[in-house]
């Protein structure tokens, strides 16, 4: 018996699971299904809201009136946190990596419109982001405010529940569609969505394999990240889980090789893949997360870890607002 911790109802759920019908898979008798988690909302679209439902519930239960979190200048997580903070009447302070850009666009524009306070930290100092956040907590305490810290991507033992719960939703999706997928594919950056899917797959007996395409770091990092977060999750919530449930032997399949020029940077082939899916299915990926993972999935379906898979479920984790600051990557010369 699984007992979920308190959560807020902030996402528009369940999201649909749809089969691609016009996109040419070019890999034999394979079917791609997309879990449309970019439809969890408009301003809060994407995977982050599923995790924030639990993280913000915890913050409110502790009597906090301020949220501090971190990420890149175009962080989807920071945007979702800023918007949800405004809805819940919470002050949000964002610690963003890099310099303030000359043009305020995409996710960052929404951060400011939602009233978030923004601090910029140079790349060379960003390894201290958690320490900077702790200093901000003390500063807010001196102002008689109580600040709750949410790590990058809400990827910790609390946020992990977001995609554990999503696996319960996927279980129903698979029953409704009468499918038993060979693989679930997702982009991974801060690791929380990947970890939640791995744990949820085991808890709900989905009988599939989770393949995550990293957009930063490497497979070794995500192996360590999973075991750190899942271990902390198991320790914190053991009383709410089946007595014999363990995480030590769960498979962590991170597919290296598709980071490209670096985090937040994409090659032409990624922009071409984004354009192709948009014009064949009307589904929009982004060049930071989903574009790289979807492109990597297509390559691995041809000759790689997914070549034997038939039904594949791609988790669309959102990121539409991150397209606009990178619009120069698209080629519209043909019309």
C-alpha positions, 0 to 999 in steps of 0.5 A: 500500500502506497500512501502519498504525502500531501500535495497541491492540485496545481496541474491540469491532469491527467495529460493525454497519451497520444500516438504519432500517426503522421511522423515517419518513424523510419525504424521498422514496425515501431510506434511512438506514443507521446505523454503530453506533459507540456499540457499540464497548464499554460504558464506552468506547462511541463513536468516541473509542476508535477514535482512542485505540487509536492514541494510547495505543499511541503513549504506551506505545511512548514508555514513558509511565505517565501520560496527560493530556488535555482536554475539557468536563466531560461529555467523551466522550473524557475518559471513554473515556481515563479508563476505558482508562487504568484498564484499561492501568494508566496514570494519567490526569489530565483537564483539564476546562473549567468549574467542578466541578458540584454533581452528579457525573453522566454521563461525569464520574461515570465519570471519577471511578469510573475513578480519574482525577485531575481539574483544573477550568479556568474558561471564561475560562482554557480557551484555555490548556488546552494550556499547562496540560497542558504544565505538568502534564507537567513536574510529573509529570516532577519526580515521575519519571513520564512523561506523554503529552499527548492533545489534545481528542478525540484529534484530531491526526495520530495519532488521525486513523488511527482513522477511516481504519481505520474506512473500511476497515471501512466498505468491507467493510460496503458490500460486505456490504450491496451498497450504494454510499452517496451520503453519510456523515454525522457530527457534528464537535466536535474534528474528528478523526473528520471528518478521518479519514473524509475521508482514509479515503474517499479512501484506500479509494475509498469513492466517497462524500461526507463531510458533517459537522455541527458542534456548535461553531465554524464551517465555516471552523474545521473547514476549517483543522483538517482541513488542519492535522491531515491535513497533519501526518499526511501528513508524519509517515506519508508512508512508510506511504502510497501515494507519490502520495497528497495531501490538499490537494484533498480536500473538507471539507464542514462543514454550518453552522447546527445548533449551536443555543444553543451547544456542549452545549446543545440546543433542544426539537427536538433532544430531540424527534428523540432521543425519536422515534428511540429509540421507533421504532428503540430507538437512542439519540442524545445532545443534544451531538453525535449528536442535532444531527447527526441532526436536521440531516441530516433537515433537509438531506435535505428541502431542502439538501445531502442532498436528492439523496442516496438511501442515507445512512450516519450514523456514530453516535459515541456519547454515551449517558452525556451524556443523563443530565445533560440529562434535564430537556430531555425531555418525558414529560408525555404519559405 
